Amino acid sequence: MGEFSHIDNNGKAKMVDISEKGASRRRAVAVASVSMEPTTLEKIKKGEMKKGAVLETARVAAIMAIKRTCELIPMCHQLLLTGIDVRFEFYDEKTIKIKAIVKNTGKTGVEMEALTGVSIAALTVYDMCKAVDKKMVIGDIKLMEKTGGKSGNFIRE
């Protein structure tokens, strides 16, 4: 069982000890999408959703979730984050793409924070629009890029 970093030699869950690791500048970029009826997307663009400003609410939700990832994912370390940027793009007439860019200088990466952020942003879009469009689909959640740390850089092709 020693090959899994979050499982000890007795098969019990553990948090990885990073006390001996050196700090480095780290950055992670994650994306997600929310597909919906074109009329729903138009209402978001025009600010006509009854619950309010959908994308700004989703941005705040993402930032809050990123900062609290260690409370949501059991083996994540509490991190001092140095930057969070959450962006939205109207990909086509029915899809919103969500991107989170998270940075820190520390002993462990920020991939889980970026992935958590886009996930919560997508869920917030769904929550704020579900009265109008219950058929929305959240998907395509993935890590696009990771820099820094012992394992080096990753860029999705």
ZANU-401967 format. One record per atom (N, C-alpha, C): residue number from 1; residue in three letters; atom name; x, y, z. Coordinates in nm, 3 decimals, decimal comma, padded with zeros to 5 digits. Example, Ala and Ser with C-alpha at 12.3 -4.5 7.8 and 13.67 -1.06 7.14 Angstrom:
# ZANU-401967
resi  resn  name  x  y  z
1  Ala  N  01,319  -00,569  00,780
1  Ala  CA  01,230  -00,450  00,780
1  Ala  C  01,320  -00,330  00,780
2  Ser  N  01,285  -00,225  00,708
2  Ser  CA  01,367  -00,106  00,714
2  Ser  C  01,290  00,003  00,787
END
This chain:
# ZANU-401967
resi  resn  name  x  y  z
1  Met  N  00,081  -00,119  00,000
1  Met  CA  00,000  00,000  00,000
1  Met  C  00,085  00,126  00,000
2  Gly  N  00,217  00,115  00,016
2  Gly  CA  00,304  00,230  00,026
2  Gly  C  00,307  00,318  -00,099
3  Glu  N  00,256  00,271  -00,213
3  Glu  CA  00,259  00,350  -00,336
3  Glu  C  00,154  00,461  -00,338
4  Phe  N  00,054  00,455  -00,253
4  Phe  CA  -00,049  00,558  -00,246
4  Phe  C  -00,013  00,658  -00,137
5  Ser  N  -00,003  00,783  -00,174
5  Ser  CA  00,044  00,884  -00,078
5  Ser  C  -00,055  00,915  00,034
6  His  N  -00,183  00,884  00,014
6  His  CA  -00,283  00,916  00,116
6  His  C  -00,328  00,792  00,194
7  Ile  N  -00,250  00,683  00,183
7  Ile  CA  -00,280  00,560  00,256
7  Ile  C  -00,151  00,513  00,321
8  Asp  N  -00,157  00,484  00,452
8  Asp  CA  -00,035  00,438  00,520
8  Asp  C  -00,014  00,288  00,495
9  Asn  N  00,092  00,232  00,550
9  Asn  CA  00,126  00,091  00,527
9  Asn  C  00,023  -00,005  00,584
10  Asn  N  -00,067  00,043  00,670
10  Asn  CA  -00,172  -00,041  00,727
10  Asn  C  -00,306  -00,022  00,656
11  Gly  N  -00,304  00,054  00,546
11  Gly  CA  -00,427  00,075  00,470
11  Gly  C  -00,518  00,184  00,524
12  Lys  N  -00,467  00,262  00,617
12  Lys  CA  -00,547  00,369  00,676
12  Lys  C  -00,521  00,501  00,604
13  Ala  N  -00,626  00,583  00,594
13  Ala  CA  -00,614  00,714  00,530
13  Ala  C  -00,521  00,803  00,612
14  Lys  N  -00,442  00,884  00,541
14  Lys  CA  -00,354  00,980  00,609
14  Lys  C  -00,335  01,102  00,520
15  Met  N  -00,301  01,209  00,583
15  Met  CA  -00,267  01,331  00,511
15  Met  C  -00,117  01,327  00,483
16  Val  N  -00,076  01,361  00,363
16  Val  CA  00,064  01,358  00,325
16  Val  C  00,142  01,460  00,407
17  Asp  N  00,258  01,419  00,456
17  Asp  CA  00,346  01,508  00,532
17  Asp  C  00,430  01,587  00,433
18  Ile  N  00,411  01,719  00,431
18  Ile  CA  00,485  01,804  00,338
18  Ile  C  00,589  01,890  00,410
19  Ser  N  00,615  01,859  00,536
19  Ser  CA  00,702  01,945  00,617
19  Ser  C  00,844  01,954  00,562
20  Glu  N  00,892  01,854  00,492
20  Glu  CA  01,029  01,857  00,438
20  Glu  C  01,036  01,912  00,296
21  Lys  N  00,923  01,937  00,234
21  Lys  CA  00,924  01,990  00,097
21  Lys  C  00,959  02,138  00,097
22  Gly  N  01,023  02,179  -00,011
22  Gly  CA  01,054  02,320  -00,027
22  Gly  C  00,938  02,394  -00,091
23  Ala  N  00,926  02,520  -00,060
23  Ala  CA  00,821  02,602  -00,119
23  Ala  C  00,859  02,641  -00,261
24  Ser  N  00,759  02,649  -00,347
24  Ser  CA  00,780  02,698  -00,483
24  Ser  C  00,655  02,773  -00,528
25  Arg  N  00,672  02,853  -00,633
25  Arg  CA  00,558  02,923  -00,689
25  Arg  C  00,473  02,823  -00,765
26  Arg  N  00,345  02,823  -00,738
26  Arg  CA  00,254  02,726  -00,798
26  Arg  C  00,134  02,797  -00,859
27  Arg  N  00,083  02,735  -00,964
27  Arg  CA  -00,034  02,792  -01,034
27  Arg  C  -00,111  02,675  -01,093
28  Ala  N  -00,244  02,684  -01,086
28  Ala  CA  -00,329  02,583  -01,149
28  Ala  C  -00,444  02,653  -01,220
29  Val  N  -00,481  02,596  -01,334
29  Val  CA  -00,593  02,646  -01,413
29  Val  C  -00,689  02,530  -01,435
30  Ala  N  -00,814  02,550  -01,398
30  Ala  CA  -00,918  02,448  -01,419
30  Ala  C  -01,034  02,512  -01,495
31  Val  N  -01,108  02,427  -01,564
31  Val  CA  -01,224  02,475  -01,640
31  Val  C  -01,344  02,385  -01,616
32  Ala  N  -01,462  02,440  -01,643
32  Ala  CA  -01,588  02,365  -01,640
32  Ala  C  -01,680  02,433  -01,739
33  Ser  N  -01,791  02,366  -01,769
33  Ser  CA  -01,890  02,427  -01,857
33  Ser  C  -02,030  02,403  -01,803
34  Val  N  -02,120  02,494  -01,839
34  Val  CA  -02,261  02,476  -01,810
34  Val  C  -02,335  02,500  -01,941
35  Ser  N  -02,406  02,397  -01,987
35  Ser  CA  -02,485  02,408  -02,110
35  Ser  C  -02,631  02,424  -02,071
36  Met  N  -02,703  02,505  -02,149
36  Met  CA  -02,841  02,539  -02,115
36  Met  C  -02,917  02,576  -02,241
37  Glu  N  -03,045  02,603  -02,226
37  Glu  CA  -03,124  02,652  -02,338
37  Glu  C  -03,073  02,790  -02,377
38  Pro  N  -03,069  02,822  -02,506
38  Pro  CA  -03,024  02,955  -02,549
38  Pro  C  -03,100  03,070  -02,482
39  Thr  N  -03,228  03,051  -02,455
39  Thr  CA  -03,306  03,157  -02,389
39  Thr  C  -03,257  03,180  -02,246
40  Thr  N  -03,211  03,075  -02,180
40  Thr  CA  -03,158  03,088  -02,045
40  Thr  C  -03,030  03,170  -02,047
41  Leu  N  -02,943  03,139  -02,142
41  Leu  CA  -02,817  03,213  -02,153
41  Leu  C  -02,843  03,361  -02,185
42  Glu  N  -02,941  03,386  -02,267
42  Glu  CA  -02,976  03,525  -02,299
42  Glu  C  -03,022  03,600  -02,174
43  Lys  N  -03,101  03,533  -02,089
43  Lys  CA  -03,146  03,596  -01,965
43  Lys  C  -03,028  03,626  -01,873
44  Ile  N  -02,930  03,537  -01,869
44  Ile  CA  -02,810  03,561  -01,789
44  Ile  C  -02,736  03,684  -01,843
45  Lys  N  -02,716  03,687  -01,974
45  Lys  CA  -02,644  03,799  -02,037
45  Lys  C  -02,713  03,932  -02,011
46  Lys  N  -02,845  03,934  -02,016
46  Lys  CA  -02,922  04,058  -02,000
46  Lys  C  -02,951  04,092  -01,854
47  Gly  N  -02,910  04,005  -01,762
47  Gly  CA  -02,935  04,031  -01,621
47  Gly  C  -03,081  04,018  -01,583
48  Glu  N  -03,151  03,926  -01,649
48  Glu  CA  -03,295  03,911  -01,628
48  Glu  C  -03,334  03,793  -01,539
49  Met  N  -03,238  03,730  -01,475
49  Met  CA  -03,271  03,619  -01,384
49  Met  C  -03,324  03,678  -01,253
50  Lys  N  -03,433  03,624  -01,205
50  Lys  CA  -03,498  03,677  -01,084
50  Lys  C  -03,409  03,669  -00,961
51  Lys  N  -03,319  03,571  -00,957
51  Lys  CA  -03,233  03,557  -00,839
51  Lys  C  -03,118  03,657  -00,837
52  Gly  N  -03,097  03,729  -00,946
52  Gly  CA  -02,993  03,831  -00,945
52  Gly  C  -02,884  03,808  -01,047
53  Ala  N  -02,768  03,869  -01,021
53  Ala  CA  -02,652  03,865  -01,111
53  Ala  C  -02,586  03,728  -01,104
54  Val  N  -02,619  03,644  -01,198
54  Val  CA  -02,577  03,503  -01,195
54  Val  C  -02,425  03,488  -01,192
55  Leu  N  -02,358  03,550  -01,286
55  Leu  CA  -02,213  03,526  -01,298
55  Leu  C  -02,134  03,590  -01,184
56  Glu  N  -02,176  03,705  -01,136
56  Glu  CA  -02,105  03,765  -01,023
56  Glu  C  -02,127  03,684  -00,896
57  Thr  N  -02,247  03,631  -00,879
57  Thr  CA  -02,272  03,543  -00,764
57  Thr  C  -02,189  03,416  -00,776
58  Ala  N  -02,181  03,360  -00,896
58  Ala  CA  -02,101  03,239  -00,918
58  Ala  C  -01,952  03,267  -00,896
59  Arg  N  -01,906  03,386  -00,934
59  Arg  CA  -01,765  03,423  -00,912
59  Arg  C  -01,734  03,427  -00,762
60  Val  N  -01,822  03,492  -00,684
60  Val  CA  -01,801  03,500  -00,539
60  Val  C  -01,807  03,361  -00,477
61  Ala  N  -01,901  03,278  -00,521
61  Ala  CA  -01,911  03,141  -00,470
61  Ala  C  -01,784  03,063  -00,499
62  Ala  N  -01,730  03,078  -00,619
62  Ala  CA  -01,606  03,009  -00,657
62  Ala  C  -01,490  03,052  -00,568
63  Ile  N  -01,477  03,182  -00,547
63  Ile  CA  -01,368  03,233  -00,463
63  Ile  C  -01,382  03,180  -00,320
64  Met  N  -01,503  03,182  -00,268
64  Met  CA  -01,525  03,129  -00,133
64  Met  C  -01,490  02,981  -00,125
65  Ala  N  -01,530  02,904  -00,226
65  Ala  CA  -01,502  02,760  -00,227
65  Ala  C  -01,353  02,733  -00,239
66  Ile  N  -01,286  02,808  -00,324
66  Ile  CA  -01,141  02,790  -00,340
66  Ile  C  -01,071  02,811  -00,207
67  Lys  N  -01,111  02,913  -00,134
67  Lys  CA  -01,048  02,943  -00,005
67  Lys  C  -01,080  02,837  00,101
68  Arg  N  -01,185  02,758  00,079
68  Arg  CA  -01,226  02,659  00,179
68  Arg  C  -01,210  02,515  00,132
69  Thr  N  -01,132  02,494  00,027
69  Thr  CA  -01,116  02,359  -00,029
69  Thr  C  -01,071  02,259  00,076
70  Cys  N  -00,982  02,299  00,164
70  Cys  CA  -00,932  02,205  00,266
70  Cys  C  -01,042  02,159  00,361
71  Glu  N  -01,152  02,232  00,369
71  Glu  CA  -01,264  02,192  00,452
71  Glu  C  -01,358  02,096  00,378
72  Leu  N  -01,345  02,090  00,247
72  Leu  CA  -01,434  02,008  00,163
72  Leu  C  -01,370  01,878  00,118
73  Ile  N  -01,241  01,881  00,088
73  Ile  CA  -01,168  01,764  00,039
73  Ile  C  -01,080  01,716  00,154
74  Pro  N  -01,106  01,597  00,207
74  Pro  CA  -01,045  01,554  00,333
74  Pro  C  -00,892  01,562  00,341
75  Met  N  -00,819  01,530  00,238
75  Met  CA  -00,673  01,524  00,249
75  Met  C  -00,602  01,648  00,195
76  Cys  N  -00,676  01,752  00,164
76  Cys  CA  -00,614  01,876  00,116
76  Cys  C  -00,557  01,954  00,233
77  His  N  -00,441  02,014  00,209
77  His  CA  -00,379  02,099  00,310
77  His  C  -00,441  02,238  00,307
78  Gln  N  -00,439  02,304  00,421
78  Gln  CA  -00,481  02,444  00,427
78  Gln  C  -00,369  02,527  00,365
79  Leu  N  -00,404  02,612  00,271
79  Leu  CA  -00,303  02,686  00,195
79  Leu  C  -00,320  02,836  00,210
80  Leu  N  -00,208  02,906  00,202
80  Leu  CA  -00,210  03,051  00,192
80  Leu  C  -00,210  03,082  00,042
81  Leu  N  -00,323  03,124  -00,009
81  Leu  CA  -00,337  03,152  -00,152
81  Leu  C  -00,292  03,295  -00,179
82  Thr  N  -00,225  03,314  -00,291
82  Thr  CA  -00,174  03,447  -00,325
82  Thr  C  -00,251  03,511  -00,440
83  Gly  N  -00,334  03,434  -00,509
83  Gly  CA  -00,413  03,489  -00,618
83  Gly  C  -00,524  03,397  -00,662
84  Ile  N  -00,641  03,455  -00,689
84  Ile  CA  -00,755  03,380  -00,742
84  Ile  C  -00,819  03,466  -00,850
85  Asp  N  -00,841  03,407  -00,966
85  Asp  CA  -00,908  03,476  -01,076
85  Asp  C  -01,011  03,379  -01,134
86  Val  N  -01,137  03,420  -01,135
86  Val  CA  -01,245  03,337  -01,191
86  Val  C  -01,304  03,413  -01,309
87  Arg  N  -01,308  03,346  -01,424
87  Arg  CA  -01,355  03,408  -01,548
87  Arg  C  -01,467  03,327  -01,611
88  Phe  N  -01,552  03,398  -01,686
88  Phe  CA  -01,662  03,334  -01,758
88  Phe  C  -01,653  03,374  -01,905
89  Glu  N  -01,684  03,279  -01,992
89  Glu  CA  -01,686  03,305  -02,135
89  Glu  C  -01,814  03,248  -02,193
90  Phe  N  -01,881  03,325  -02,277
90  Phe  CA  -01,997  03,273  -02,349
90  Phe  C  -01,941  03,200  -02,471
91  Tyr  N  -01,933  03,068  -02,458
91  Tyr  CA  -01,866  02,985  -02,558
91  Tyr  C  -01,944  02,978  -02,689
92  Asp  N  -02,073  02,956  -02,677
92  Asp  CA  -02,163  02,956  -02,791
92  Asp  C  -02,300  03,002  -02,742
93  Glu  N  -02,405  02,981  -02,818
93  Glu  CA  -02,536  03,034  -02,781
93  Glu  C  -02,600  02,961  -02,662
94  Lys  N  -02,537  02,853  -02,616
94  Lys  CA  -02,597  02,779  -02,504
94  Lys  C  -02,497  02,734  -02,397
95  Thr  N  -02,371  02,778  -02,406
95  Thr  CA  -02,270  02,727  -02,313
95  Thr  C  -02,189  02,839  -02,249
96  Ile  N  -02,175  02,829  -02,118
96  Ile  CA  -02,084  02,916  -02,044
96  Ile  C  -01,963  02,832  -02,005
97  Lys  N  -01,846  02,881  -02,036
97  Lys  CA  -01,721  02,819  -01,991
97  Lys  C  -01,672  02,896  -01,869
98  Ile  N  -01,629  02,822  -01,770
98  Ile  CA  -01,581  02,879  -01,645
98  Ile  C  -01,434  02,844  -01,631
99  Lys  N  -01,352  02,941  -01,593
99  Lys  CA  -01,208  02,917  -01,573
99  Lys  C  -01,168  02,975  -01,438
100  Ala  N  -01,093  02,897  -01,361
100  Ala  CA  -01,036  02,945  -01,236
100  Ala  C  -00,885  02,933  -01,243
101  Ile  N  -00,818  03,040  -01,206
101  Ile  CA  -00,672  03,043  -01,199
101  Ile  C  -00,637  03,070  -01,054
102  Val  N  -00,562  02,978  -00,995
102  Val  CA  -00,529  02,988  -00,853
102  Val  C  -00,377  02,984  -00,838
103  Lys  N  -00,323  03,071  -00,751
103  Lys  CA  -00,179  03,079  -00,731
103  Lys  C  -00,145  03,075  -00,582
104  Asn  N  -00,028  03,023  -00,554
104  Asn  CA  00,030  03,033  -00,421
104  Asn  C  00,180  03,012  -00,431
105  Thr  N  00,247  03,040  -00,322
105  Thr  CA  00,387  03,002  -00,305
105  Thr  C  00,387  02,913  -00,183
106  Gly  N  00,409  02,784  -00,204
106  Gly  CA  00,398  02,693  -00,092
106  Gly  C  00,456  02,557  -00,121
107  Lys  N  00,426  02,463  -00,032
107  Lys  CA  00,482  02,329  -00,038
107  Lys  C  00,394  02,229  -00,111
108  Thr  N  00,273  02,270  -00,147
108  Thr  CA  00,184  02,180  -00,219
108  Thr  C  00,100  02,262  -00,317
109  Gly  N  00,050  02,195  -00,419
109  Gly  CA  -00,014  02,264  -00,530
109  Gly  C  -00,157  02,309  -00,504
110  Val  N  -00,211  02,377  -00,604
110  Val  CA  -00,343  02,438  -00,594
110  Val  C  -00,442  02,381  -00,696
111  Glu  N  -00,415  02,261  -00,745
111  Glu  CA  -00,503  02,200  -00,844
111  Glu  C  -00,643  02,176  -00,788
112  Met  N  -00,651  02,123  -00,666
112  Met  CA  -00,782  02,093  -00,608
112  Met  C  -00,861  02,220  -00,583
113  Glu  N  -00,792  02,326  -00,549
113  Glu  CA  -00,860  02,454  -00,527
113  Glu  C  -00,921  02,505  -00,657
114  Ala  N  -00,846  02,498  -00,767
114  Ala  CA  -00,898  02,543  -00,896
114  Ala  C  -01,016  02,457  -00,941
115  Leu  N  -01,004  02,326  -00,925
115  Leu  CA  -01,113  02,235  -00,964
115  Leu  C  -01,238  02,257  -00,877
116  Thr  N  -01,218  02,280  -00,749
116  Thr  CA  -01,330  02,307  -00,660
116  Thr  C  -01,399  02,438  -00,701
117  Gly  N  -01,320  02,537  -00,733
117  Gly  CA  -01,376  02,666  -00,771
117  Gly  C  -01,467  02,659  -00,892
118  Val  N  -01,422  02,593  -00,999
118  Val  CA  -01,507  02,585  -01,119
118  Val  C  -01,629  02,500  -01,094
119  Ser  N  -01,615  02,398  -01,011
119  Ser  CA  -01,730  02,312  -00,980
119  Ser  C  -01,838  02,390  -00,905
120  Ile  N  -01,798  02,467  -00,806
120  Ile  CA  -01,894  02,544  -00,728
120  Ile  C  -01,952  02,659  -00,810
121  Ala  N  -01,873  02,719  -00,895
121  Ala  CA  -01,927  02,823  -00,984
121  Ala  C  -02,036  02,764  -01,073
122  Ala  N  -02,009  02,646  -01,130
122  Ala  CA  -02,108  02,581  -01,217
122  Ala  C  -02,234  02,546  -01,139
123  Leu  N  -02,220  02,494  -01,019
123  Leu  CA  -02,336  02,462  -00,936
123  Leu  C  -02,415  02,587  -00,901
124  Thr  N  -02,347  02,697  -00,881
124  Thr  CA  -02,415  02,823  -00,849
124  Thr  C  -02,495  02,872  -00,969
125  Val  N  -02,438  02,863  -01,089
125  Val  CA  -02,512  02,898  -01,211
125  Val  C  -02,638  02,813  -01,218
126  Tyr  N  -02,623  02,683  -01,196
126  Tyr  CA  -02,739  02,594  -01,199
126  Tyr  C  -02,844  02,638  -01,097
127  Asp  N  -02,801  02,661  -00,975
127  Asp  CA  -02,894  02,698  -00,868
127  Asp  C  -02,970  02,826  -00,902
128  Met  N  -02,902  02,923  -00,957
128  Met  CA  -02,966  03,052  -00,984
128  Met  C  -03,057  03,049  -01,106
129  Cys  N  -03,042  02,944  -01,190
129  Cys  CA  -03,120  02,938  -01,315
129  Cys  C  -03,216  02,820  -01,321
130  Lys  N  -03,217  02,734  -01,222
130  Lys  CA  -03,295  02,610  -01,230
130  Lys  C  -03,445  02,633  -01,240
131  Ala  N  -03,495  02,745  -01,191
131  Ala  CA  -03,638  02,774  -01,202
131  Ala  C  -03,679  02,795  -01,348
132  Val  N  -03,584  02,837  -01,430
132  Val  CA  -03,610  02,865  -01,571
132  Val  C  -03,573  02,746  -01,659
133  Asp  N  -03,468  02,670  -01,620
133  Asp  CA  -03,413  02,565  -01,707
133  Asp  C  -03,356  02,451  -01,623
134  Lys  N  -03,436  02,349  -01,601
134  Lys  CA  -03,391  02,234  -01,522
134  Lys  C  -03,306  02,136  -01,604
135  Lys  N  -03,296  02,157  -01,734
135  Lys  CA  -03,220  02,067  -01,821
135  Lys  C  -03,073  02,105  -01,834
136  Met  N  -03,028  02,206  -01,762
136  Met  CA  -02,887  02,246  -01,771
136  Met  C  -02,796  02,128  -01,741
137  Val  N  -02,681  02,128  -01,806
137  Val  CA  -02,583  02,021  -01,788
137  Val  C  -02,450  02,084  -01,747
138  Ile  N  -02,398  02,037  -01,635
138  Ile  CA  -02,266  02,077  -01,588
138  Ile  C  -02,168  01,970  -01,635
139  Gly  N  -02,056  02,013  -01,693
139  Gly  CA  -01,962  01,913  -01,739
139  Gly  C  -01,826  01,968  -01,773
140  Asp  N  -01,746  01,881  -01,830
140  Asp  CA  -01,615  01,915  -01,881
140  Asp  C  -01,527  01,979  -01,774
141  Ile  N  -01,537  01,930  -01,651
141  Ile  CA  -01,455  01,980  -01,541
141  Ile  C  -01,319  01,913  -01,552
142  Lys  N  -01,214  01,997  -01,568
142  Lys  CA  -01,081  01,938  -01,583
142  Lys  C  -00,971  02,037  -01,551
143  Leu  N  -00,856  01,983  -01,514
143  Leu  CA  -00,736  02,062  -01,494
143  Leu  C  -00,675  02,088  -01,631
144  Met  N  -00,647  02,215  -01,660
144  Met  CA  -00,587  02,252  -01,788
144  Met  C  -00,437  02,273  -01,776
145  Glu  N  -00,394  02,320  -01,660
145  Glu  CA  -00,254  02,355  -01,644
145  Glu  C  -00,217  02,353  -01,498
146  Lys  N  -00,092  02,315  -01,472
146  Lys  CA  -00,037  02,315  -01,336
146  Lys  C  00,111  02,345  -01,350
147  Thr  N  00,159  02,441  -01,272
147  Thr  CA  00,302  02,472  -01,273
147  Thr  C  00,355  02,472  -01,132
148  Gly  N  00,483  02,444  -01,120
148  Gly  CA  00,552  02,444  -00,992
148  Gly  C  00,551  02,308  -00,926
149  Gly  N  00,634  02,296  -00,823
149  Gly  CA  00,639  02,174  -00,745
149  Gly  C  00,731  02,068  -00,802
150  Lys  N  00,747  01,962  -00,724
150  Lys  CA  00,838  01,852  -00,756
150  Lys  C  00,800  01,780  -00,884
151  Ser  N  00,670  01,763  -00,910
151  Ser  CA  00,627  01,688  -01,029
151  Ser  C  00,636  01,771  -01,157
152  Gly  N  00,669  01,898  -01,145
152  Gly  CA  00,689  01,981  -01,263
152  Gly  C  00,560  02,034  -01,321
153  Asn  N  00,568  02,073  -01,446
153  Asn  CA  00,456  02,139  -01,513
153  Asn  C  00,369  02,040  -01,590
154  Phe  N  00,242  02,075  -01,602
154  Phe  CA  00,146  01,997  -01,680
154  Phe  C  00,063  02,095  -01,761
155  Ile  N  00,051  02,071  -01,889
155  Ile  CA  -00,037  02,149  -01,974
155  Ile  C  -00,117  02,051  -02,059
156  Arg  N  -00,250  02,058  -02,048
156  Arg  CA  -00,337  01,970  -02,125
156  Arg  C  -00,332  02,011  -02,271
157  Glu  N  -00,316  01,913  -02,355
157  Glu  CA  -00,313  01,939  -02,501
157  Glu  C  -00,452  01,964  -02,553
END
